[in-house]
């Protein structure tokens, strides 16, 4: 008989939604997932969307009080849970960044209250050691790290694609250095990187996915198979966010596809940079750094790949399967 676990719907394109979808898929053999709508992702207007989401979700949470099973939750609506519900909950924290608050000043107060009730949960999972330490400093002791994971079959398939063909697909000349910076969204540093490389000879800044900053350069919002070919076509990754991220999937996937990177060691990205031995970007000399990284020996790229390859779907499924079994 499968274990019943409740969560929010894994709908959306953020790293957190990808993680939750992967969790559903990796444990589907042993877990029967029941989901409820994540209303905040349906609102076009950001202002107050988390407060509207909480108000709309409250009746659904009350109805779950008597439901059979456990919970995997990654949302402020944990505050609506009873203590008994929290006792059978694994809370998943990707990151905490006030820059992303859409319901200030109330949102910061809600988060502080959330941190105070997290010790009532059966366990708390973070995606990087930085965030585990962050919570422990706030008195949360039952914390463990389960990293982002990757489908290495998919990765290996992408690594075997002819790179010249990929570059031709995206119009990249052989002597152009293609610099991948991830999503063109607020606080990710894309604009600053593009500005630092604006007058660089034969360099092209490339972004993918969402574009909330109106980036007017080479931006590709494409299906996943084409996104992987885009990574294969690039030469260097530069990740210089102002926001504290969890454990950037874009940066990790760039490394897995063989791109030497420059990674600002901020929050979870610092853990990723240390694990894979990637230097930090210096916007004052970024053009020089990019040319240096483009000439990185293949052995270094393989070392970064090997560091990440242990976080495959087997690792992920086992780590989460063991934890959910313990909570049950």
Secondary structure, DSSP 4 states (H G I P E B T S, - for coil): -PEEEEEE---SSSHHHHHHHHHHHHTTTTEEEEEE--GGGG-S--TTHHHHHHHHHHHHHHHHTT-SSEEEE-SGGGGGS-HHHHTTEEEEE----GGG-SSTTHHHHHHHHHHHHGGGSSEEEESSHHHHHHHHTTT--SEEE----B-HHHHHHHHTS-HHHHHHHTT--TT-EEEEEEEE-TTSSHHHHHHHTTT-TTEEEEEEEEE-S---SEEE---HHHHHHHHHH-SEEEE--SS--SS-HHHHHHHHTT-EEEE---THHHHHHHHHTPPPP-GGGHHHHHHHHHT--HHHHHHHHHHHHTSBHHHHHHHHHHHHHHH-
